[in-house]
Structure formats: structure tokens, C-alpha cells
Amino acid sequence: MEGRCRWKCSCAYDGTDYNGWQSQVGGNTIQDFIEGRLREIFNTSIRIHGASRTDAGVHAKEQVFHFDAFWPHGANKLLRALRCGFPRTIQIRRVQRVAQSFHARFSAIGKCYIYRLYLGQADPFSHRYCWSLGSATFDTVAMAVAADFFRGTYSFRAFAKKRGDEIEETFVRTVRRSELRQCGRKITYITEGEGYLYKMVRHMVGTLVDIGRGTRDPKDLTTALYSGTGNFQAAPAAGLTLMRVLYAGAGGA
């Protein structure tokens, strides 16, 4: 008889009404809902391991997680089983059997996030997924120039916040992509890197918005990257979406 297998899954979710990805005592997290459904399918408690611990209100187009379980019916039947019983704001996208050496978090070689902003007041159909910046005038050219400063390997200590439940050994991260795009009133910030600190992307975006408002000098950004010191505001969670988690070779999601 076939033993326990490791299953790699990807899911998408609207994080507006949830308390983040990671399981909490009070529940109402993405992990809690998925583990609840797995308990119904397998009739036992199963712990899942996610690639990214997205915050309350943060969304995902493709979050990756894995779990170990015996399932003799193949990946397609497991996918169909997992797609039942969830609220419409959570969707399992893919399921595949992988080697035991795969780990959703530790096997990842990078992540890609986007942050959406709107110049003015976003309409009711998109306000849950962006930061409405109001009627102030913004220098979006200065924001785009400043976004490029984040590319490279630096200490992002000034752009991170401690979770309080772990010790961060290093604040050095490599950001491979950092760009700002504008289409009318819609602004999209795209960043891709090997990994991100807690609230790092939101602090990066908050800094760009301050530069666009003219309330912060771009020199503050470069000084912080080289010194590891500084105090920057975090952008609201609603505008942030985890777009994909990157893996080497065939393990890519």
C-alpha cells in the first residue's frame, strides 16, 4: 500500500475579511479554513506549511503550501475535493504530488508582490484591493525614480517591523525587481526578490508615497538602505497582493 505523500498546493484569496494567513487561536485565517477542509477530507488533523505569512487584509493570487497525507486517488481528485466547502474568497488552484524534500517556504527562491494605488478615490469594485490616495497632487515620476533605488542587496532593517515571535538574524535582502507603472489614475508597484521581511513591501510603498507627496526626500531612502536606520510609514494592507512564489526547475508554481 502506498504511504504518505507530500502534496504541493497553490491557492488564491481575497484577504479583506481574514486575520492573515497564519493560524491563530481565534481562527478566521486562511490556514485555519484550509486545515478545516483537510480535516473533513482526511478525517484527521493535518498541518499545512505556507510559503508566505501574509498579513491581515493582504491578498494572494498564488500562495503555495504543502502538507503530508495518504491519498490513493491522484492529484485531480484531491483538487476537486479541496475545491469544495470554501467561501468564495478562497480558492485552491493547483495540487501536485512532490518529493519529500520539497518545502513550500524553504524551497522557494523568490516571491513577487504587487501593490496597487489609486490617485483619488477608487470605485466600490476595486477599493478593497488598492490604497486610495485622495485628491493630493503626487509626483509619480519621482516615485518611479525612487522605486529603482530598492533594486540590489541592502539591509532593509529600516523597512521592516518585528513580528515579536521570532528573532531575525539578518535584515539583508536582495531585490531583483522594483518598478512603478502608471495607467491614468491607477498606479502599480511591482517587486520581486529572494525574500521579504515582515511588512517590508508595505514600508517600501509607504516611502514611495511620501516621496510622491513631497513630504520625504529621496535621499532618506538611500541613506536608510546603506545605514539600516530610518522611520517609514507602512502602506495599508489592502493594496498588497502576493502574485507568485518562485521555485527552481519543475518545482515552480
Phi, psi and omega per residue, in radians:
M1 nan 2.419 -3.131
E2 -1.170 2.431 -3.118
G3 -1.528 -2.870 3.141
R4 -1.156 2.454 3.132
C5 -2.029 2.748 3.010
R6 -1.714 2.260 -3.092
W7 -2.028 2.189 3.075
K8 -1.726 2.238 -3.076
C9 -2.275 2.686 2.982
S10 -2.191 2.573 -3.128
C11 -2.469 2.769 3.062
A12 -2.132 2.599 3.120
Y13 -2.751 2.615 2.948
D14 -1.605 1.923 -3.021
G15 -1.466 0.073 -3.018
T16 -0.916 -0.817 -2.991
D17 -1.749 0.243 -3.094
Y18 -2.032 2.766 -3.134
N19 -1.574 0.675 3.115
G20 1.623 -3.029 -3.136
W21 -1.389 -0.885 -2.904
Q22 -1.264 2.409 -3.136
S23 -0.954 2.437 3.113
Q24 -2.325 2.828 -3.130
V25 -1.034 -0.699 -3.115
G26 -1.375 -0.073 -3.140
G27 1.284 -2.702 -3.137
N28 1.023 0.667 3.005
T29 -2.042 2.858 3.132
I30 -1.076 -0.767 3.130
Q31 -1.046 -0.723 3.136
D32 -1.063 -0.746 -3.126
F33 -1.160 -0.744 -3.129
I34 -1.165 -0.774 3.137
E35 -1.143 -0.560 3.072
G36 -1.120 -0.721 3.112
R37 -1.190 -0.686 3.091
L38 -1.097 -0.634 3.103
R39 -1.096 -0.658 3.112
E40 -1.198 -0.682 -3.104
I41 -1.250 -0.791 -3.011
F42 -1.747 -0.115 3.125
N43 1.037 0.586 3.069
T44 -2.809 2.787 3.136
S45 -1.315 2.303 3.135
I46 -2.266 2.236 3.118
R47 -1.616 2.296 3.079
I48 -1.823 2.728 -3.118
H49 -2.184 2.037 -3.062
G50 -1.642 2.748 3.133
A51 -1.345 -0.511 -3.060
S52 -2.523 2.398 3.133
R53 -1.652 1.319 -3.111
T54 -1.122 2.554 -3.077
D55 -1.354 2.935 3.025
A56 -0.980 2.265 3.110
G57 1.551 -0.192 3.128
V58 -1.489 2.520 -3.069
H59 -1.826 2.951 3.057
A60 -2.519 2.334 2.981
K61 -1.568 -0.568 3.110
E62 -2.649 1.458 2.964
Q63 -1.482 2.535 -3.120
V64 -2.043 2.433 3.045
F65 -2.528 2.856 3.079
H66 -2.392 2.798 3.045
F67 -2.706 2.849 3.126
D68 -1.953 2.286 3.125
A69 -2.904 2.700 3.029
F70 -1.511 2.153 -3.140
W71 -2.577 1.868 -3.008
P72 -1.537 0.029 -2.947
H73 -1.763 0.012 3.107
G74 1.644 2.846 -3.038
A75 -1.171 -0.664 -3.087
N76 -1.120 -0.718 3.113
K77 -1.207 -0.603 3.095
L78 -1.162 -0.705 3.096
L79 -1.059 -0.793 3.136
R80 -1.092 -0.689 3.120
A81 -1.142 -0.697 -3.105
L82 -1.266 -0.387 -3.099
R83 -1.426 -0.044 3.104
C84 -1.715 2.634 2.971
G85 1.468 0.154 3.115
F86 -1.824 2.689 2.955
P87 -1.161 2.814 -3.077
R88 -1.128 -0.276 -3.109
T89 -1.462 -0.019 3.075
I90 -2.256 2.296 3.126
Q91 -2.426 2.243 3.003
I92 -1.414 2.196 -3.030
R93 -1.722 -0.780 -3.089
R94 -2.526 2.663 3.061
V95 -2.422 2.343 3.048
Q96 -2.607 2.579 3.078
R97 -1.399 2.353 -3.100
V98 -2.320 2.986 3.123
A99 -1.200 2.698 3.133
Q100 -1.097 -0.344 -3.132
S101 -1.322 -0.250 -3.126
F102 -1.280 2.412 3.038
H103 -2.396 2.224 -3.042
A104 -0.974 -0.672 -3.118
R105 -1.544 -0.910 -2.971
F106 -1.388 -0.310 3.079
S107 -1.514 -0.185 -3.110
A108 -1.214 2.449 3.093
I109 -1.908 0.000 3.103
G110 3.077 2.913 3.090
K111 -2.430 2.633 3.079
C112 -2.162 2.242 3.111
Y113 -2.137 2.657 2.911
I114 -2.206 2.620 3.068
Y115 -2.251 2.244 -3.087
R116 -1.826 2.334 3.069
L117 -2.182 2.757 3.121
Y118 -2.377 2.226 3.112
L119 -1.421 1.763 -3.052
G120 2.069 -2.571 3.139
Q121 -1.964 2.029 -3.120
A122 -1.145 2.671 -3.130
D123 -1.293 2.920 -3.066
P124 -1.089 -0.300 -3.090
F125 -1.546 -0.212 -3.100
S126 -2.252 -0.090 -3.040
H127 -1.144 -0.396 3.119
R128 -1.280 -0.210 -3.012
Y129 -2.151 0.355 3.128
C130 -2.706 2.994 3.044
W131 -1.857 1.957 3.087
S132 -1.378 2.094 -3.008
L133 -1.588 -0.053 3.093
G134 1.409 -2.835 -2.979
S135 -1.620 0.019 -3.125
A136 -1.119 2.704 3.097
T137 -1.501 2.351 -3.106
F138 -2.131 2.460 3.034
D139 -1.597 1.558 -3.066
T140 -1.266 -0.402 3.064
V141 -1.163 -0.769 3.101
A142 -1.097 -0.646 3.104
M143 -1.126 -0.737 -3.131
A144 -1.151 -0.704 3.105
V145 -1.122 -0.767 -3.123
A146 -1.151 -0.596 -3.141
A147 -1.017 -0.607 -3.120
D148 -1.176 -0.390 3.141
F149 -1.117 -0.437 -3.095
F150 -1.287 -0.315 -3.118
R151 -1.206 2.285 3.130
G152 2.255 -2.995 -3.133
T153 -1.912 2.046 -3.089
Y154 -2.510 2.978 2.913
S155 -1.485 2.053 -3.137
F156 -1.719 0.464 -3.108
R157 -0.971 -0.695 -3.107
A158 -1.204 -0.279 -3.087
F159 -1.905 0.314 -3.121
A160 -2.201 2.810 3.072
K161 -2.266 2.361 -3.134
K162 -1.229 2.414 3.103
R163 -1.268 -0.561 -3.089
G164 1.670 -0.115 -3.112
D165 -2.129 0.207 3.125
E166 -2.724 2.779 3.099
I167 -1.834 2.110 3.140
E168 -1.524 2.006 -3.071
E169 -1.279 -0.610 3.137
T170 -2.501 2.535 3.097
F171 -1.820 0.088 -3.118
V172 -1.356 2.243 3.102
R173 -2.411 2.694 3.074
T174 -1.923 2.115 3.089
V175 -1.827 2.051 -3.084
R176 -1.554 -0.459 -3.099
R177 -2.429 2.340 3.114
S178 -2.718 1.802 -3.074
E179 -2.543 2.621 -3.140
L180 -2.004 2.270 3.108
R181 -2.115 2.500 3.122
Q182 -2.231 2.355 3.034
C183 -2.349 1.714 -3.055
G184 1.136 -2.192 3.126
R185 -1.511 -0.124 -3.116
K186 -1.592 2.265 3.105
I187 -2.130 2.330 3.107
T188 -2.157 2.204 3.042
Y189 -1.807 2.253 -3.097
I190 -2.090 2.274 3.084
T191 -2.430 2.474 3.100
E192 -2.405 2.364 -3.134
G193 -2.794 3.111 -3.099
E194 -1.208 -0.458 -3.136
G195 3.064 2.822 -3.051
Y196 -2.313 2.551 3.070
L197 -1.365 2.951 -3.125
Y198 -1.068 2.120 3.139
K199 1.098 0.307 -3.101
M200 -1.094 -0.836 -3.116
V201 -1.102 -0.708 -3.128
R202 -1.145 -0.610 3.064
H203 -1.240 -0.634 3.079
M204 -1.071 -0.800 -3.137
V205 -1.160 -0.734 3.109
G206 -1.009 -0.661 3.106
T207 -1.160 -0.744 3.118
L208 -1.092 -0.675 3.124
V209 -1.146 -0.723 3.099
D210 -1.090 -0.669 3.088
I211 -1.144 -0.722 3.108
G212 -1.110 -0.608 3.108
R213 -1.297 -0.362 -3.071
G214 1.514 0.208 -3.133
T215 -1.619 -0.062 3.091
R216 -2.493 2.453 3.127
D217 -1.444 2.372 3.084
P218 -0.966 -0.427 3.114
K219 -1.102 -0.488 3.108
D220 -1.086 -0.625 -3.134
L221 -1.158 -0.882 -3.111
T222 -1.154 -0.653 3.097
T223 -1.073 -0.746 -3.125
A224 -1.142 -0.655 -3.122
L225 -1.158 -0.587 -3.117
Y226 -1.574 -0.428 -3.115
S227 -1.761 -0.392 -3.084
G228 1.341 0.190 -3.125
T229 -2.147 2.687 3.133
G230 2.600 2.933 -3.122
N231 -2.332 1.964 -3.043
F232 -2.250 2.564 3.128
Q233 -1.362 2.604 3.064
A234 -1.673 2.338 3.064
A235 -1.186 2.688 3.113
P236 -1.040 2.643 -3.081
A237 -1.129 -0.562 -2.976
A238 -0.992 -0.537 -3.061
G239 -1.422 -0.150 -2.992
L240 -1.680 2.352 3.087
T241 -2.350 2.238 2.967
L242 -1.343 2.008 -3.042
M243 -1.509 -0.742 3.130
R244 -2.875 2.748 3.034
V245 -1.972 2.341 -3.021
L246 -1.772 2.385 3.091
Y247 -2.288 2.705 -3.140
A248 -1.319 2.554 3.020
G249 1.029 -2.450 -3.063
A250 -1.243 -0.185 -3.137
G251 -1.390 0.021 -3.095
G252 -1.109 2.533 3.122
A253 -1.864 nan nan
